[in-house]
């Protein structure tokens, strides 16, 4: 049954109303899309500066722990800073952080390094497979005497990274997140004598092959350019669709 002139008029009126409503809302939509695109451009500039800073920190001359501590005290970031420390490992107090390395499950060994001034620095010596958690299974790696350790400084975490991360199991000596204060307390070290950062050892080979150092991966995602292109592209598409609609209406 053919539409009546009244029904056709009503449909035309509704389409016209929807069109003009969309046209009125267009500036707000464009403003939102362009703002999101510009925000991603700003984030891109921030991320590129951060990556350049990390590259400079991680590849520059190795700073001693006193210099790292000084930088931390004045509010500078020490994360991924190339650093070195000299001391003696306290293997009987190593802490085990559950980790995966090169597709294998196991642990990173966080071992206190006793410095010459009587203070301590927790060193991430590297990875051991799950079945080599017990130090007795890798006696050759329990190196004695004064050691010079070079690697990357890592800032301590002040809280659990996510509510999905389990609580640390100190009784079983399994840590799911790097809680420096609890590592310190669990081995009976005085908190005021422990440096407020970690040192991730480099890949210098260890006698016996374990632990495997050099586990720190600097892999910060930088997808802000793609996001900016997406938001700006949507803004362009919205303008193009609106222009096409105006041309079609004028033609009709």
Buried (B, 14 or more C-beta within 10 A) or exposed (E): EEEEEEEEEEEEEEEEEEBEEBEEEBEEBBEEBBEBBEBBBEBBEEBEEEEEEBEEBBEEEBBEBEBBBEBBEEEEBBBBBBBBBBBBBBBEBBBBBBBEBEEEEBBBBBBBBBBEEEBBBBBBBBBBBEEBBEBEEBEEBBEEEEBEBBBBBBBBEEEBEEEEEEEBEBEEBBBBBBBBEBBBBBBEBEEEEBBBBBBBBBEEEBEEEBBBBBBBEEEEEEEBBEBBEBBBEBBEEBBEEBEEEEEEEEEE
